[in-house]
């Protein structure tokens, strides 16, 4: 039961034109070709700019990335090697990202908010051949690397190597390498359901397809003259699609904002963006700011988490503007749907899937359900990941006969729109970032005082959800909460640490002896 949605003809035509343009130029879907195509088509047109007054064209962005790719090659980086980026939002991030693809390598952008132990795990798992780090984050990488193979230290370089002069640069002196088709282009690490991060492996076909899918949907919303606001962390899949790949496809300028805070956002908005991409917590921050200079913005889109009606209503009241809801997941590169109808429908309605994605709603037995019925959302398309890095079993569980199980509870409206009713039963999404309870529970169980632990998501107006820990102790001890917080802080990113600890002797158990989280969730809403 496929193709349950009504495809928009204009969207299909735009996608077809983009697809043909790649094949006419490269004979394939080329990840590194995204920037080369932008350089050839948009030339001197502005690509990136910052509040400090910096600006670079698509032509010069390509040349800078190409020159850096030559430096990478001289440093020993070869096609299919791994280049790890541990850099905040910056022009350097863009140059390093594209340079890795132009040398034919796999780029691995890492969450800059992670704990040292988590970074060390990713380094061990990804085995990078080169690590590029910003000055502010260098101490984290150095300490994380010290927990790995001693050879890693020799692979760490500052992001200053990405700052190059183009004076006298001869493009013909650098040999670029295409990352095409099923070649791995990007590995994005997400919090792991089993307590460790998993690397989502995206091919060139995956990311180019999804960039074109997003571009085709944007044609229903805007046009190629838009200016994008890149305040979302660029290591995030949503930001990479909408602030790196998509603008290069359409030739749109991007305003690069270094971090999510009021001053940086206000300064960036002075450059007059027309498209603002965020997650609910970011829109919540704009509501707290009350008078952010948003007059130039024509389009507000939210993804990475469910948009609470309260935030959308407050935003509309304060700014007189509407926020469109989107849906996606890293495993889908990540865009699945963006609601292009700027109306007052529920935020849970994320619109039709983008062109090229097939949808099924299945029950627990795998039976495909009719429209209007609620079940688990499965998706299929050329944007679906190759799999999880070095995790065949997890891959086979997630992808079956080409169909990806999203784990999200959804239905299809009679018009073929996706309506999200809930997410993976355990997943917590905090300010757009995934928190898998088992990862936190495994840390809590390291304490000799803890007999059982369960982490539950609690709704929060500003953050989406916050983690709450239910603990059954072997014995009570003075300052036990402080001790558990310190334990979490020693192993987890700050946003994963439970905000509340609830100590109970009688945690509810299922018939199989597992903690009954469904009952706990009912209790948690009253915390």
ABEGO torsion letter per residue (X at the ends): XBGABBBBAAAAAAAAAAAAAAAAAAGBBBAAAAAAAAAAAAEABBABBBAAGBBBBAAAAAAAAAAAAAAAAAAGBBBGBBBBBBBBBBAAAAAAAAAAAAAGBBBBBBBAABBAAAAAAAAAAAGBABBBBBAAAAAAAAAAAAABBAAAAAABBBAAAABBBABGBBAAABBBBBBBEABBABBBBBBBAAGBBBBBBBBAAAAAAAAAAAAAAAAAABBAABBBBBABBAABAAAAAAAAAAAAAAGBBBBBBABBBAAAAAAAAAAGBABBBBBAAAAAAAAAAGABBAAABABBBBBGBBBBAAAAAAAAAAAGBBBBBBBBBAAAOABABBBABBBABBAABAEBBBBGBBBBBBBAAGBBBBBGBBBBBBBBEAABBAEBBGBAAAAAAABBGGBBBAGBBBBBBAAGBBBBAEBBAABBBBGGBBBBAAAAAAAAAABAABABBBBBBBBBAAAGBBBBBBBBBABBBBGAAAAAAAAAAAABBAAABBABBBBBABBBBBAAGBBBAAAAAAAAAAX
